[in-house]
Amino acid sequence: MIQLRGIGKTYLMGSNQLVALADVNLDIAPNEYVALIGPSGSGKSTMMNLLGCLDLPTAGTYALDGEAVAGLGEDQLARVRNRKIGFIFQSYYLMPRTTIADNVAQPLIYRGIAPAMRRERANAALARVGLEARVLHKPNELSGGQRQRVAIARALVGRPNVLLADEPTGNLDSKTAREIMDVFGDLHREGMTIIIVTHDPAIAAYCHRVIRLHDGRIVEDRRQAA
């Protein structure tokens, strides 16, 4: 599903160079459940941006589902993001004045899918995360955990190859965080490939593989019991 070879990312800071990632090699197979963990400054946010085709490496190659993406232009990267990657963020990024069904359907607009099909697929995605009774509610009528479920449904509606979640429980209390991680567990059992970016070992413990970054390099890659 994902293949990184010799990936590097360097930023120019005035006359200085900041090496965010250096010589990263990584394979992630379909239906893996992976935690990408590390402290602030370890390179995990840069790695997330590269995996999600939000940024390009300065060295190395990246293939997603067999497609080389490291050399693509902005329009091509946008197409890959829309069709192959479902994003889930800590802050939800929901549109406050529209229903949760319309929020979930939003990615399908860019594919030119007809309104009736958008509604059908949005309702199905909301049912998948247990919110079928809330389709006409607005985000401010929901709890934080419910809003994160909406964000998960929005990520699922495009039927992506990979779910990429950035600190998905960071704004939630521990009980609600467990409920959200249970949703991810269910999705993994249904066959979804999931990558969770986190600094929290307790969240990483839910995943079946833990990849630890430090100073822009992978320093640990271990599998753990489901």
C-alpha positions as CSV (number, residue, x, y, z in Angstrom):
1,M,0.0,0.0,0.0
2,I,2.8,2.5,1.0
3,Q,6.4,2.3,0.0
4,L,9.0,4.9,1.0
5,R,12.6,4.6,-0.1
6,G,15.4,7.0,1.0
7,I,12.9,9.7,1.9
8,G,14.3,13.0,3.0
9,K,12.8,16.4,3.8
10,T,14.9,19.5,4.3
11,Y,13.5,23.0,5.0
12,L,15.5,26.2,4.3
13,M,15.4,28.5,7.4
14,G,17.2,31.6,6.1
15,S,20.7,30.6,5.3
16,N,20.4,27.4,7.4
17,Q,18.9,24.0,6.5
18,L,16.6,22.1,8.8
19,V,16.6,18.3,8.2
20,A,13.1,17.1,9.2
21,L,13.4,13.6,7.7
22,A,16.5,11.7,6.7
23,D,16.8,8.4,4.7
24,V,13.4,7.0,5.8
25,N,12.6,3.6,4.4
26,L,9.1,2.1,5.2
27,D,6.6,-0.3,3.9
28,I,3.0,-0.4,5.0
29,A,0.8,-3.3,3.7
30,P,-3.0,-3.2,3.1
31,N,-5.1,-3.5,6.3
32,E,-2.2,-2.6,8.7
33,Y,-3.1,-0.6,11.8
34,V,0.0,1.6,12.5
35,A,0.9,4.2,15.0
36,L,3.5,6.8,14.0
37,I,4.8,8.1,17.3
38,G,7.4,10.6,18.5
39,P,7.9,13.8,20.5
40,S,7.6,17.3,19.1
41,G,10.3,17.8,16.6
42,S,10.8,14.1,15.8
43,G,9.5,14.5,12.2
44,K,6.2,12.8,12.6
45,S,4.2,15.8,11.4
46,T,6.4,16.1,8.3
47,M,6.0,12.4,7.8
48,M,2.2,12.8,8.0
49,N,2.3,15.6,5.4
50,L,4.3,13.4,3.0
51,L,2.2,10.3,3.5
52,G,-0.9,12.4,3.0
53,C,0.4,14.0,-0.2
54,L,0.2,17.4,1.4
55,D,3.9,18.0,0.8
56,L,6.7,16.5,-1.3
57,P,10.0,15.0,-0.2
58,T,13.3,16.7,-1.2
59,A,14.9,13.2,-1.6
60,G,13.7,9.6,-2.2
61,T,10.6,8.0,-3.7
62,Y,7.1,7.4,-2.4
63,A,4.6,5.0,-4.0
64,L,1.0,4.9,-2.8
65,D,-1.1,2.0,-3.9
66,G,1.5,1.4,-6.7
67,E,1.5,5.0,-7.9
68,A,4.7,7.1,-7.7
69,V,3.6,10.3,-6.1
70,A,6.9,12.1,-5.1
71,G,7.1,13.8,-8.5
72,L,3.5,14.8,-9.1
73,G,2.2,18.3,-9.6
74,E,-0.3,20.1,-7.3
75,D,-3.4,19.1,-9.3
76,Q,-2.3,15.5,-9.5
77,L,-1.6,15.4,-5.7
78,A,-5.0,16.9,-5.0
79,R,-6.5,14.0,-7.1
80,V,-4.6,11.4,-5.1
81,R,-5.6,13.0,-1.8
82,N,-9.3,13.1,-2.8
83,R,-9.5,9.5,-4.1
84,K,-7.0,7.6,-2.0
85,I,-6.6,9.2,1.4
86,G,-9.1,9.9,4.2
87,F,-7.9,12.6,6.6
88,I,-9.0,12.9,10.3
89,F,-7.6,15.8,12.3
90,Q,-7.6,16.8,16.0
91,S,-9.7,19.9,15.4
92,Y,-12.4,18.2,13.2
93,Y,-12.6,21.1,10.7
94,L,-16.4,20.8,10.2
95,M,-18.4,23.5,8.6
96,P,-20.5,24.9,11.5
97,R,-23.6,26.2,9.5
98,T,-24.3,23.0,7.6
99,T,-25.7,19.6,8.7
100,I,-23.4,16.8,9.5
101,A,-24.7,15.0,6.4
102,D,-23.6,17.9,4.2
103,N,-20.2,18.0,6.0
104,V,-19.7,14.3,5.3
105,A,-20.7,14.7,1.6
106,Q,-18.4,17.6,1.0
107,P,-15.4,15.5,-0.5
108,L,-17.8,14.0,-3.0
109,I,-18.7,17.3,-4.6
110,Y,-15.1,17.6,-6.0
111,R,-15.6,14.2,-7.7
112,G,-18.7,15.4,-9.5
113,I,-21.0,12.9,-7.8
114,A,-24.7,13.7,-8.1
115,P,-26.5,15.1,-5.1
116,A,-28.7,12.0,-4.5
117,M,-25.7,9.7,-4.5
118,R,-23.8,12.1,-2.2
119,R,-26.7,12.0,0.3
120,E,-26.9,8.2,0.1
121,R,-23.1,7.7,0.7
122,A,-23.0,10.3,3.5
123,N,-25.8,8.7,5.3
124,A,-24.2,5.3,5.0
125,A,-20.9,6.7,6.3
126,L,-22.6,8.2,9.3
127,A,-24.4,5.0,10.0
128,R,-21.0,3.2,10.0
129,V,-19.9,5.4,12.9
130,G,-23.2,5.2,14.8
131,L,-24.7,8.6,13.9
132,E,-27.5,7.6,11.6
133,A,-30.0,9.4,13.8
134,R,-28.1,12.7,13.7
135,V,-27.8,13.4,10.0
136,L,-29.7,16.7,10.1
137,H,-27.9,18.0,13.2
138,K,-25.4,20.8,13.1
139,P,-21.9,20.3,14.5
140,N,-22.5,22.6,17.5
141,E,-25.4,20.3,18.5
142,L,-22.9,17.4,19.0
143,S,-20.4,16.4,21.6
144,G,-16.7,16.4,20.9
145,G,-16.7,12.7,20.4
146,Q,-19.6,12.8,18.1
147,R,-17.9,15.6,16.0
148,Q,-14.9,13.4,15.7
149,R,-17.1,10.6,14.5
150,V,-18.5,12.9,11.8
151,A,-14.9,13.7,10.8
152,I,-14.3,9.9,10.5
153,A,-17.4,9.5,8.4
154,R,-16.3,12.3,6.1
155,A,-12.9,10.6,5.7
156,L,-14.7,7.3,4.9
157,V,-17.2,8.6,2.4
158,G,-14.7,8.7,-0.5
159,R,-13.9,5.1,0.1
160,P,-10.2,5.7,0.5
161,N,-7.3,3.3,0.5
162,V,-5.8,4.7,3.7
163,L,-7.1,6.5,6.7
164,L,-4.6,9.0,8.1
165,A,-5.4,10.4,11.5
166,D,-3.5,13.2,13.1
167,E,-3.8,13.2,16.9
168,P,-7.5,12.2,16.5
169,T,-8.1,12.0,20.3
170,G,-6.1,15.1,21.3
171,N,-9.2,17.2,22.2
172,L,-11.1,14.4,23.9
173,D,-11.4,13.1,27.5
174,S,-10.1,9.6,28.1
175,K,-13.5,7.9,28.0
176,T,-14.4,9.5,24.7
177,A,-10.9,8.8,23.3
178,R,-11.4,5.1,24.0
179,E,-14.7,5.2,22.2
180,I,-13.0,6.8,19.1
181,M,-10.2,4.3,19.2
182,D,-12.9,1.5,19.3
183,V,-14.3,3.0,16.1
184,F,-10.8,2.8,14.5
185,G,-10.5,-0.8,15.7
186,D,-13.8,-1.7,14.1
187,L,-12.7,-0.1,10.8
188,H,-9.5,-2.0,10.8
189,R,-11.3,-5.3,11.4
190,E,-13.4,-4.4,8.3
191,G,-10.2,-4.2,6.2
192,M,-9.2,-0.5,6.4
193,T,-5.5,0.6,6.4
194,I,-5.1,3.0,9.3
195,I,-2.2,5.2,10.3
196,I,-2.5,7.2,13.5
197,V,0.0,10.0,14.2
198,T,0.3,10.6,17.9
199,H,2.7,11.6,20.7
200,D,0.6,9.5,23.2
201,P,1.8,5.9,24.0
202,A,-1.6,5.0,25.3
203,I,-3.1,5.7,21.9
204,A,-0.3,3.9,20.1
205,A,-1.1,0.9,22.3
206,Y,-4.3,0.3,20.4
207,C,-2.4,-0.2,17.1
208,H,-0.8,-3.4,15.9
209,R,2.4,-1.8,14.7
210,V,4.3,1.1,16.3
211,I,6.9,3.2,14.3
212,R,8.9,5.6,16.4
213,L,10.6,8.6,15.0
214,H,13.4,10.6,16.6
215,D,15.4,13.4,14.9
216,G,13.8,12.6,11.6
217,R,14.7,8.9,11.5
218,I,12.9,5.7,12.3
219,V,14.5,4.4,15.5
220,E,11.9,1.7,16.3
221,D,9.5,-0.4,14.2
222,R,7.8,-3.1,16.2
223,R,4.6,-5.2,16.1
224,Q,2.5,-5.7,19.1
225,A,-0.4,-8.0,20.0
226,A,-3.8,-7.0,18.8
